[in-house]
């Protein structure tokens, strides 16, 4: 376009037969065509660079910077499913970085995570990560709201995780979350299950063997994630499988901190290792 306009300018400037005022008017119009239009949206390359910068800030655990960068992109990328599941993941991470005792401070972040993840699913139902983080947001928010909400959301959470794994069988986060789902549901006693069926509705079914298998799959897919090991160790401890719990915790203690919540998990892992060391002597 610019080359064409330059050529036209050259052509008109050579036409000496045209009146001077007319030639100046034509050249001015051509110059205006060469100027960039005001208010243009960001180019795909610029947008990609921006989301990459936000991703890097998140990986570097600079959640404030990541939040600012992701939020700035909601105007230029309003239809991006990836942007919204990443906002959901960020808000979950912000909540999980807060002391667990501060439930009132955590809950707004979980609520925003649910909204962002739900929008991501609506924008692209074939996006596996959208379903994974929608399930994670629903599960974590329900856990803070109460038992009735957990039962109410159980089927939806499982459905979202299974859909995520159907779309991407190598999603280690989805496998780990599904393991947590089966483990937590398996801990509902027969009396509570009876009461639940009577007063809440059909209770979900848990399976500890499935949970162990799912945690193991998550570890095999991504052996760097502390959560996978920690959650499996908690299952082993609940079953009094102390040596297996000790071994899996030892495997986790030198893994990298990938999320701010990993710092707290590592502290818990060290305490458990100290306790188990004494008990296994």
C-alpha positions in Angstrom: 0.0 0.0 0.0 2.8 2.4 1.0 4.8 1.5 -2.1 1.8 2.1 -4.3 1.2 5.5 -2.8 4.8 6.5 -3.2 4.6 5.6 -6.8 1.5 7.6 -7.3 3.1 10.6 -5.6 6.1 10.4 -8.0 3.8 10.1 -11.0 1.7 13.2 -10.0 4.8 15.2 -9.2 6.1 14.7 -12.7 3.0 16.0 -14.4 4.1 19.6 -14.9 1.0 20.3 -17.0 -1.3 20.2 -14.0 -2.0 23.4 -12.1 0.3 23.8 -9.0 -2.7 24.0 -6.5 -4.3 20.9 -7.9 -1.0 18.9 -7.7 -0.5 20.0 -4.1 -4.1 18.9 -3.1 -3.6 15.5 -4.7 -0.2 15.0 -3.0 -1.7 16.0 0.4 -4.5 13.4 0.0 -2.0 10.7 -0.9 0.1 11.6 2.2 -3.0 11.2 4.4 -3.5 7.7 2.9 0.0 6.8 4.0 -0.6 7.7 7.6 -1.7 4.9 10.0 -5.3 4.9 11.1 -6.0 6.1 14.6 -7.6 3.7 17.2 -6.5 0.5 15.4 -6.5 -2.7 17.4 -3.3 -4.5 18.4 -1.8 -6.7 15.7 -1.8 -10.5 16.2 2.0 -10.4 16.7 1.7 -7.6 19.4 -1.1 -9.5 21.1 0.9 -12.7 21.1 3.9 -10.9 22.6 1.7 -9.4 25.4 0.2 -12.7 26.4 3.6 -14.3 26.4 4.8 -11.5 28.7 1.9 -12.2 31.0 2.7 -16.0 31.0 6.3 -15.3 31.8 5.3 -13.1 34.8 3.0 -15.9 36.0 5.8 -18.5 35.7 8.1 -16.1 37.6 5.5 -16.0 40.4 5.0 -12.2 39.8 1.3 -12.5 40.1 0.6 -8.8 40.4 2.3 -8.1 37.1 0.7 -11.1 35.5 -2.7 -9.9 36.6 -2.2 -6.4 35.2 -1.0 -7.8 31.8 -3.8 -10.4 31.5 -6.5 -7.9 32.5 -5.1 -5.4 29.9 -5.7 -8.0 27.2 -9.4 -8.5 27.9 -10.1 -5.5 25.6 -7.9 -6.7 22.7 -8.7 -10.4 23.1 -12.3 -10.6 24.3 -12.9 -13.9 22.4 -9.8 -15.7 23.6 -10.6 -18.8 25.5 -6.9 -19.2 26.5 -6.8 -15.8 28.0 -9.8 -16.5 30.3 -8.6 -19.9 31.5 -5.3 -18.3 32.3 -7.1 -15.6 34.3 -8.9 -18.4 36.1 -5.6 -20.2 36.9 -4.1 -16.9 38.1 -7.0 -16.2 40.5 -6.8 -19.8 41.9 -3.1 -19.2 42.4 -3.7 -15.9 44.1 -6.2 -17.5 46.4 -4.0 -20.5 47.2 -1.1 -18.2 48.1 -3.2 -16.8 51.0 -3.1 -18.5 54.4 -5.8 -21.2 54.4 -7.1 -19.7 57.7 -8.1 -16.6 55.7 -11.1 -18.1 54.0 -12.9 -14.8 53.6 -9.9 -13.4 51.7 -9.6 -16.4 49.5 -13.3 -16.8 48.4 -13.5 -13.7 46.1 -10.6 -15.1 44.0 -12.2 -18.5 43.7 -15.5 -16.8 42.6 -13.6 -14.8 39.9 -11.8 -18.0 38.8 -15.2 -19.7 38.3 -16.5 -16.8 36.2 -13.3 -16.6 34.0 -13.2 -20.4 33.5 -16.9 -20.6 32.7 -16.4 -17.8 30.1 -13.4 -19.7 28.6 -15.6 -22.9 28.2 -18.4 -20.8 26.6 -15.9 -19.3 24.1 -14.4 -22.6 23.1 -15.9 -25.8 24.4 -13.1 -27.8 22.7 -10.4 -26.2 24.8 -9.2 -28.8 27.3 -7.5 -26.4 29.7 -10.7 -24.4 29.9 -12.5 -27.5 31.3 -9.6 -28.3 33.6 -9.5 -24.9 35.3 -13.3 -24.7 35.4 -13.4 -27.9 37.3 -10.5 -26.7 39.6 -12.3 -23.4 40.3 -15.6 -25.1 41.0 -14.0 -27.7 43.3 -11.9 -25.2 45.3 -14.8 -22.7 45.7 -17.2 -25.5 46.8 -14.7 -26.7 49.3 -14.6 -23.3 51.0 -18.4 -22.9 50.8 -19.4 -26.1 52.5 -20.3 -29.8 52.3 -23.7 -29.2 50.6 -22.1 -27.2 47.9 -19.4 -29.9 47.3 -22.1 -32.5 46.8 -24.1 -30.2 44.6 -21.1 -29.5 42.4 -19.5 -33.0 42.4 -21.1 -34.3 39.2 -20.3 -31.2 37.3 -16.7 -31.2 38.5 -16.2 -34.8 37.5 -17.9 -34.2 34.1 -15.6 -31.2 33.4 -12.5 -33.2 34.3 -13.5 -36.2 32.2 -14.2 -33.9 29.2 -10.8 -32.2 29.7 -9.1 -35.6 29.6 -11.0 -36.7 26.6 -9.8 -33.6 24.8 -6.3 -33.9 26.2 -5.3 -37.2 27.8 -1.9 -35.7 28.7 -3.3 -33.0 31.0 -1.5 -33.8 34.3 -3.5 -31.1 36.2 -6.8 -32.8 35.2 -5.5 -36.2 36.2 -4.4 -34.8 39.6 -7.7 -33.1 40.1 -9.6 -36.2 39.2 -7.4 -38.1 41.8 -8.4 -35.6 44.4 -12.0 -35.9 43.4 -12.0 -39.7 43.9 -10.0 -39.5 47.1 -12.1 -36.8 48.8 -15.4 -38.5 47.8 -14.2 -41.8 49.1 -13.8 -40.3 52.6 -17.5 -39.7 53.0 -18.6 -42.3 55.5 -21.6 -44.6 55.1 -23.7 -42.7 57.6 -23.0 -39.3 56.0 -23.7 -40.9 52.6 -27.0 -42.1 53.9 -27.9 -38.7 55.3 -26.8 -37.1 52.0 -28.9 -39.4 49.9 -31.9 -38.7 52.2 -31.6 -34.9 52.5 -29.3 -33.6 49.7 -29.7 -36.0 46.8 -27.7 -38.7 45.2 -24.2 -38.8 46.6 -21.1 -39.1 44.4 -19.1 -42.3 44.4 -15.4 -42.3 45.2 -12.7 -44.8 44.4 -9.3 -44.9 46.2 -7.7 -47.3 43.7 -8.7 -44.9 40.9 -7.4 -41.9 42.9 -4.0 -43.6 43.4 -3.8 -44.5 39.7 -4.8 -41.0 38.6 -2.1 -39.4 40.9 0.5 -41.8 39.5 -0.5 -40.8 35.9 -0.2 -37.1 36.8 3.3 -37.7 38.2 4.4 -39.6 35.1 3.1 -36.8 32.8 4.7 -34.0 34.8 7.2 -35.2 37.6 8.0 -31.6 38.5 4.7 -30.7 40.1 4.7 -30.9 43.9 0.9 -31.2 44.2 0.8 -34.6 42.5 3.2 -36.1 45.1 1.7 -34.4 48.1 -1.9 -35.4 47.4 -0.9 -39.0 46.7 1.1 -39.1 50.0 -2.0 -37.8 51.9 -4.0 -40.7 50.4 -1.3 -43.2 51.6 -1.2 -41.7 55.1 -5.0 -42.0 55.3 -4.6 -45.7 54.5 -1.7 -46.1 57.0 0.7 -46.8 54.2 3.5 -44.9 55.9 6.5 -46.3 54.0 4.9 -45.5 50.6 3.9 -42.0 51.9 7.5 -41.4 53.1 9.0 -42.5 49.7 6.6 -40.3 47.7 7.3 -37.3 50.0 11.0 -37.8 49.6 10.6 -37.7 45.9 8.7 -34.4 46.2 10.9 -32.4 48.6 13.4 -31.3 46.0 11.0 -30.4 43.2 10.9 -26.8 42.0 8.5 -24.2 43.3 6.1 -23.6 40.3 3.3 -21.9 42.2 3.4 -19.8 45.4 1.3 -22.5 47.1 4.1 -24.9 46.6 6.0 -23.1 49.4 3.4 -24.1 51.9 3.2 -27.6 50.5 7.0 -28.0 50.9 6.7 -26.9 54.5 4.0 -29.5 55.1 6.1 -32.1 53.3 9.1 -31.5 55.5 7.0 -31.8 58.7 5.5 -35.0 57.5 8.9 -36.4 56.6 10.2 -35.6 60.0 7.2 -37.3 61.7 7.4 -40.4 59.4 11.1 -40.7 59.9 10.6 -41.1 63.6 7.7 -43.5 63.2 9.5 -45.7 60.7 12.7 -46.1 62.8 
